[in-house]
C-alpha cells in the first residue's frame, strides 16, 4: 500500500475527503520527523515507538587494501513495534 491508497482508506473509514486524509497523514509524518530530528521518541501505545538510534564510531578495514579506516558515529531512525502490533501480525489478535 502506498500513501495515496492509505489516504483513500483513511478517508473512507473516517468519512472525510481523500485530500483531507492526505493532509492529516502528511502532518503526522512531518511531526514524527520533527520529533526524531530533535532526538525525541514518539510513542504510539499499542502500535510502537519511533526512536533515533546512535551507532558508535569504530575502526574498520578497507576490504581492498586491509588499511584501517575510522568509521564515524551515525544516527538513524528506527521503529520498535508495540505488543499489540506484534500480536496482530502473528495472527493472535485482530484489529
VMD Tcl script that builds the backbone (N, CA, C; Angstrom):
set m [mol new atoms 285]
animate dup $m
set s [atomselect $m all]
$s set {name element resname resid chain x y z} {
  {N N UNK 1 A 0.849 -1.167 0.000}
  {CA C UNK 1 A 0.000 0.000 0.000}
  {C C UNK 1 A 0.898 1.234 0.000}
  {N N UNK 2 A 0.578 2.173 -0.860}
  {CA C UNK 2 A 1.328 3.431 -0.881}
  {C C UNK 2 A 0.532 4.526 -0.152}
  {N N UNK 3 A 1.076 5.726 -0.111}
  {CA C UNK 3 A 0.451 6.801 0.659}
  {C C UNK 3 A -0.921 7.193 0.099}
  {N N UNK 4 A -1.061 7.200 -1.209}
  {CA C UNK 4 A -2.362 7.556 -1.808}
  {C C UNK 4 A -3.429 6.528 -1.449}
  {N N UNK 5 A -3.058 5.250 -1.489}
  {CA C UNK 5 A -4.008 4.198 -1.124}
  {C C UNK 5 A -4.368 4.272 0.358}
  {N N UNK 6 A -3.372 4.562 1.188}
  {CA C UNK 6 A -3.620 4.728 2.615}
  {C C UNK 6 A -4.580 5.889 2.861}
  {N N UNK 7 A -4.344 7.005 2.177}
  {CA C UNK 7 A -5.217 8.178 2.334}
  {C C UNK 7 A -6.645 7.842 1.928}
  {N N UNK 8 A -6.810 7.084 0.863}
  {CA C UNK 8 A -8.161 6.713 0.417}
  {C C UNK 8 A -8.851 5.843 1.465}
  {N N UNK 9 A -8.128 4.891 2.040}
  {CA C UNK 9 A -8.727 4.014 3.053}
  {C C UNK 9 A -9.061 4.788 4.324}
  {N N UNK 10 A -8.188 5.710 4.719}
  {CA C UNK 10 A -8.467 6.545 5.895}
  {C C UNK 10 A -9.700 7.405 5.622}
  {N N UNK 11 A -9.758 8.002 4.449}
  {CA C UNK 11 A -10.894 8.859 4.086}
  {C C UNK 11 A -12.202 8.067 4.130}
  {N N UNK 12 A -12.181 6.856 3.580}
  {CA C UNK 12 A -13.381 6.019 3.570}
  {C C UNK 12 A -13.790 5.622 4.984}
  {N N UNK 13 A -12.817 5.269 5.810}
  {CA C UNK 13 A -13.112 4.794 7.159}
  {C C UNK 13 A -13.605 5.909 8.083}
  {N N UNK 14 A -13.047 7.111 7.917}
  {CA C UNK 14 A -13.384 8.206 8.818}
  {C C UNK 14 A -14.508 9.078 8.270}
  {N N UNK 15 A -14.704 9.038 6.958}
  {CA C UNK 15 A -15.757 9.849 6.356}
  {C C UNK 15 A -15.316 11.258 6.024}
  {N N UNK 16 A -14.065 11.401 5.571}
  {CA C UNK 16 A -13.557 12.701 5.143}
  {C C UNK 16 A -13.081 12.579 3.697}
  {N N UNK 17 A -12.681 13.701 3.123}
  {CA C UNK 17 A -12.207 13.652 1.742}
  {C C UNK 17 A -10.795 13.060 1.697}
  {N N UNK 18 A -10.442 12.551 0.524}
  {CA C UNK 18 A -9.111 11.977 0.339}
  {C C UNK 18 A -8.035 13.053 0.517}
  {N N UNK 19 A -8.302 14.250 0.047}
  {CA C UNK 19 A -7.343 15.350 0.177}
  {C C UNK 19 A -7.096 15.672 1.651}
  {N N UNK 20 A -8.160 15.714 2.437}
  {CA C UNK 20 A -8.030 15.991 3.875}
  {C C UNK 20 A -7.240 14.867 4.555}
  {N N UNK 21 A -7.512 13.628 4.180}
  {CA C UNK 21 A -6.791 12.492 4.750}
  {C C UNK 21 A -5.303 12.583 4.408}
  {N N UNK 22 A -4.969 12.970 3.184}
  {CA C UNK 22 A -3.562 13.135 2.785}
  {C C UNK 22 A -2.892 14.226 3.610}
  {N N UNK 23 A -3.613 15.318 3.862}
  {CA C UNK 23 A -3.057 16.400 4.674}
  {C C UNK 23 A -2.785 15.926 6.099}
  {N N UNK 24 A -3.682 15.136 6.643}
  {CA C UNK 24 A -3.510 14.614 8.001}
  {C C UNK 24 A -2.313 13.661 8.060}
  {N N UNK 25 A -2.203 12.788 7.067}
  {CA C UNK 25 A -1.074 11.849 7.021}
  {C C UNK 25 A 0.235 12.617 6.886}
  {N N UNK 26 A 0.278 13.597 5.991}
  {CA C UNK 26 A 1.484 14.408 5.809}
  {C C UNK 26 A 1.861 15.133 7.102}
  {N N UNK 27 A 0.877 15.709 7.777}
  {CA C UNK 27 A 1.140 16.424 9.024}
  {C C UNK 27 A 1.672 15.469 10.087}
  {N N UNK 28 A 1.099 14.283 10.177}
  {CA C UNK 28 A 1.545 13.287 11.145}
  {C C UNK 28 A 2.989 12.885 10.881}
  {N N UNK 29 A 3.301 12.578 9.634}
  {CA C UNK 29 A 4.665 12.174 9.280}
  {C C UNK 29 A 5.666 13.306 9.516}
  {N N UNK 30 A 5.264 14.532 9.217}
  {CA C UNK 30 A 6.143 15.685 9.453}
  {C C UNK 30 A 6.417 15.874 10.939}
  {N N UNK 31 A 5.395 15.707 11.768}
  {CA C UNK 31 A 5.570 15.857 13.214}
  {C C UNK 31 A 6.462 14.756 13.781}
  {N N UNK 32 A 6.302 13.520 13.301}
  {CA C UNK 32 A 7.163 12.427 13.747}
  {C C UNK 32 A 8.606 12.724 13.359}
  {N N UNK 33 A 8.805 13.165 12.121}
  {CA C UNK 33 A 10.148 13.502 11.643}
  {C C UNK 33 A 10.769 14.606 12.487}
  {N N UNK 34 A 9.989 15.634 12.770}
  {CA C UNK 34 A 10.473 16.763 13.565}
  {C C UNK 34 A 10.916 16.317 14.958}
  {N N UNK 35 A 10.142 15.452 15.580}
  {CA C UNK 35 A 10.494 14.960 16.914}
  {C C UNK 35 A 11.782 14.131 16.863}
  {N N UNK 36 A 11.923 13.297 15.838}
  {CA C UNK 36 A 13.130 12.484 15.711}
  {C C UNK 36 A 14.358 13.349 15.457}
  {N N UNK 37 A 14.207 14.404 14.662}
  {CA C UNK 37 A 15.311 15.328 14.411}
  {C C UNK 37 A 15.756 15.966 15.729}
  {N N UNK 38 A 14.815 16.206 16.624}
  {CA C UNK 38 A 15.120 16.797 17.936}
  {C C UNK 38 A 15.479 15.744 18.983}
  {N N UNK 39 A 15.811 14.532 18.526}
  {CA C UNK 39 A 16.251 13.440 19.395}
  {C C UNK 39 A 15.193 13.002 20.402}
  {N N UNK 40 A 13.932 13.130 20.058}
  {CA C UNK 40 A 12.853 12.714 20.943}
  {C C UNK 40 A 12.216 11.439 20.414}
  {N N UNK 41 A 11.593 10.698 21.310}
  {CA C UNK 41 A 10.909 9.464 20.962}
  {C C UNK 41 A 9.429 9.760 20.726}
  {N N UNK 42 A 8.822 9.071 19.762}
  {CA C UNK 42 A 7.386 9.187 19.523}
  {C C UNK 42 A 6.760 7.850 19.902}
  {N N UNK 43 A 5.917 7.848 20.938}
  {CA C UNK 43 A 5.294 6.617 21.433}
  {C C UNK 43 A 3.835 6.576 21.021}
  {N N UNK 44 A 3.454 5.531 20.326}
  {CA C UNK 44 A 2.068 5.275 19.989}
  {C C UNK 44 A 1.704 3.977 20.697}
  {N N UNK 45 A 1.110 4.094 21.880}
  {CA C UNK 45 A 0.855 2.952 22.751}
  {C C UNK 45 A 0.091 1.865 22.002}
  {N N UNK 46 A 0.600 0.652 22.085}
  {CA C UNK 46 A -0.004 -0.493 21.424}
  {C C UNK 46 A 0.484 -0.686 20.000}
  {N N UNK 47 A 0.912 0.395 19.347}
  {CA C UNK 47 A 1.381 0.306 17.970}
  {C C UNK 47 A 2.900 0.203 17.924}
  {N N UNK 48 A 3.589 1.155 18.566}
  {CA C UNK 48 A 5.047 1.097 18.588}
  {C C UNK 48 A 5.674 2.439 18.869}
  {N N UNK 49 A 6.997 2.457 18.829}
  {CA C UNK 49 A 7.770 3.656 19.111}
  {C C UNK 49 A 8.690 3.984 17.941}
  {N N UNK 50 A 8.771 5.250 17.622}
  {CA C UNK 50 A 9.743 5.741 16.658}
  {C C UNK 50 A 10.876 6.340 17.481}
  {N N UNK 51 A 12.105 5.897 17.236}
  {CA C UNK 51 A 13.249 6.345 18.016}
  {C C UNK 51 A 14.428 6.636 17.089}
  {N N UNK 52 A 15.416 7.332 17.638}
  {CA C UNK 52 A 16.671 7.558 16.923}
  {C C UNK 52 A 17.723 6.705 17.603}
  {N N UNK 53 A 18.389 5.887 16.819}
  {CA C UNK 53 A 19.464 5.053 17.355}
  {C C UNK 53 A 20.800 5.642 16.944}
  {N N UNK 54 A 21.721 5.651 17.882}
  {CA C UNK 54 A 23.063 6.155 17.608}
  {C C UNK 54 A 24.017 4.970 17.557}
  {N N UNK 55 A 24.745 4.902 16.482}
  {CA C UNK 55 A 25.748 3.853 16.327}
  {C C UNK 55 A 27.116 4.475 16.609}
  {N N UNK 56 A 27.848 3.883 17.507}
  {CA C UNK 56 A 29.147 4.423 17.910}
  {C C UNK 56 A 30.153 4.347 16.764}
  {N N UNK 57 A 31.086 5.282 16.777}
  {CA C UNK 57 A 32.173 5.243 15.806}
  {C C UNK 57 A 33.069 4.051 16.086}
  {N N UNK 58 A 33.768 3.595 15.086}
  {CA C UNK 58 A 34.622 2.432 15.270}
  {C C UNK 58 A 35.727 2.434 14.216}
  {N N UNK 59 A 36.644 1.519 14.384}
  {CA C UNK 59 A 37.720 1.362 13.407}
  {C C UNK 59 A 37.373 0.159 12.540}
  {N N UNK 60 A 37.421 0.362 11.235}
  {CA C UNK 60 A 37.150 -0.716 10.293}
  {C C UNK 60 A 38.345 -0.933 9.391}
  {N N UNK 61 A 38.169 -1.788 8.420}
  {CA C UNK 61 A 39.244 -2.053 7.466}
  {C C UNK 61 A 38.727 -1.919 6.050}
  {N N UNK 62 A 39.551 -1.329 5.205}
  {CA C UNK 62 A 39.254 -1.264 3.781}
  {C C UNK 62 A 39.430 -2.680 3.240}
  {N N UNK 63 A 38.373 -3.286 2.671}
  {CA C UNK 63 A 38.482 -4.672 2.232}
  {C C UNK 63 A 39.476 -4.875 1.077}
  {N N UNK 64 A 39.752 -3.847 0.297}
  {CA C UNK 64 A 40.680 -3.990 -0.817}
  {C C UNK 64 A 42.133 -3.905 -0.387}
  {N N UNK 65 A 42.421 -2.998 0.549}
  {CA C UNK 65 A 43.816 -2.777 0.927}
  {C C UNK 65 A 44.155 -3.305 2.319}
  {N N UNK 66 A 43.136 -3.565 3.135}
  {CA C UNK 66 A 43.370 -4.002 4.503}
  {C C UNK 66 A 43.745 -2.858 5.432}
  {N N UNK 67 A 43.800 -1.635 4.897}
  {CA C UNK 67 A 44.151 -0.457 5.677}
  {C C UNK 67 A 43.043 -0.126 6.680}
  {N N UNK 68 A 43.454 0.278 7.891}
  {CA C UNK 68 A 42.470 0.674 8.892}
  {C C UNK 68 A 41.870 2.022 8.518}
  {N N UNK 69 A 40.558 2.127 8.711}
  {CA C UNK 69 A 39.874 3.393 8.472}
  {C C UNK 69 A 38.977 3.687 9.675}
  {N N UNK 70 A 38.756 4.965 9.924}
  {CA C UNK 70 A 37.881 5.373 11.016}
  {C C UNK 70 A 36.475 5.535 10.459}
  {N N UNK 71 A 35.518 4.842 11.075}
  {CA C UNK 71 A 34.114 4.952 10.692}
  {C C UNK 71 A 33.442 5.830 11.736}
  {N N UNK 72 A 32.879 6.945 11.306}
  {CA C UNK 72 A 32.257 7.915 12.222}
  {C C UNK 72 A 30.981 7.354 12.832}
  {N N UNK 73 A 30.615 7.915 13.970}
  {CA C UNK 73 A 29.338 7.547 14.569}
  {C C UNK 73 A 28.216 8.065 13.678}
  {N N UNK 74 A 27.055 7.421 13.777}
  {CA C UNK 74 A 25.928 7.836 12.939}
  {C C UNK 74 A 24.622 7.664 13.700}
  {N N UNK 75 A 23.618 8.349 13.224}
  {CA C UNK 75 A 22.276 8.265 13.801}
  {C C UNK 75 A 21.327 7.804 12.709}
  {N N UNK 76 A 20.354 6.977 13.088}
  {CA C UNK 76 A 19.355 6.556 12.119}
  {C C UNK 76 A 18.018 6.340 12.821}
  {N N UNK 77 A 16.926 6.603 12.113}
  {CA C UNK 77 A 15.610 6.382 12.707}
  {C C UNK 77 A 15.313 4.888 12.765}
  {N N UNK 78 A 14.525 4.503 13.769}
  {CA C UNK 78 A 14.140 3.103 13.913}
  {C C UNK 78 A 12.710 3.039 14.427}
  {N N UNK 79 A 12.062 1.931 14.130}
  {CA C UNK 79 A 10.713 1.696 14.636}
  {C C UNK 79 A 10.750 0.440 15.476}
  {N N UNK 80 A 10.215 0.535 16.692}
  {CA C UNK 80 A 10.131 -0.609 17.586}
  {C C UNK 80 A 8.648 -0.956 17.725}
  {N N UNK 81 A 8.215 -2.096 17.178}
  {CA C UNK 81 A 6.788 -2.428 17.231}
  {C C UNK 81 A 6.311 -2.663 18.654}
  {N N UNK 82 A 5.060 -2.284 18.895}
  {CA C UNK 82 A 4.450 -2.474 20.202}
  {C C UNK 82 A 3.849 -3.855 20.348}
  {N N UNK 83 A 3.445 -4.184 21.553}
  {CA C UNK 83 A 2.915 -5.504 21.885}
  {C C UNK 83 A 1.694 -5.862 21.037}
  {N N UNK 84 A 0.727 -4.947 20.942}
  {CA C UNK 84 A -0.493 -5.244 20.185}
  {C C UNK 84 A -0.211 -5.449 18.704}
  {N N UNK 85 A 0.690 -4.669 18.142}
  {CA C UNK 85 A 1.048 -4.828 16.735}
  {C C UNK 85 A 1.709 -6.187 16.506}
  {N N UNK 86 A 2.602 -6.573 17.391}
  {CA C UNK 86 A 3.261 -7.877 17.267}
  {C C UNK 86 A 2.241 -9.007 17.304}
  {N N UNK 87 A 1.308 -8.917 18.258}
  {CA C UNK 87 A 0.286 -9.960 18.376}
  {C C UNK 87 A -0.592 -10.017 17.127}
  {N N UNK 88 A -0.957 -8.865 16.581}
  {CA C UNK 88 A -1.796 -8.816 15.385}
  {C C UNK 88 A -1.107 -9.457 14.198}
  {N N UNK 89 A 0.171 -9.151 14.020}
  {CA C UNK 89 A 0.915 -9.694 12.885}
  {C C UNK 89 A 1.096 -11.196 13.018}
  {N N UNK 90 A 1.253 -11.671 14.258}
  {CA C UNK 90 A 1.385 -13.114 14.479}
  {C C UNK 90 A 0.056 -13.847 14.313}
  {N N UNK 91 A -1.043 -13.085 14.193}
  {CA C UNK 91 A -2.344 -13.707 13.989}
  {C C UNK 91 A -3.057 -14.087 15.268}
  {N N UNK 92 A -2.587 -13.593 16.393}
  {CA C UNK 92 A -3.201 -13.933 17.674}
  {C C UNK 92 A -4.264 -12.942 18.099}
  {N N UNK 93 A -4.359 -11.844 17.377}
  {CA C UNK 93 A -5.338 -10.812 17.752}
  {C C UNK 93 A -5.693 -10.038 16.488}
  {N N UNK 94 A -6.956 -9.771 16.308}
  {CA C UNK 94 A -7.359 -8.961 15.165}
  {C C UNK 94 A -7.570 -7.526 15.610}
  {N N UNK 95 A -7.423 -6.617 14.667}
  {CA C UNK 95 A -7.553 -5.198 14.972}
  {C C UNK 95 A -9.009 -4.804 14.974}
}
mol reanalyze $m
mol bondsrecalc $m
mol representation Tube
mol addrep $m
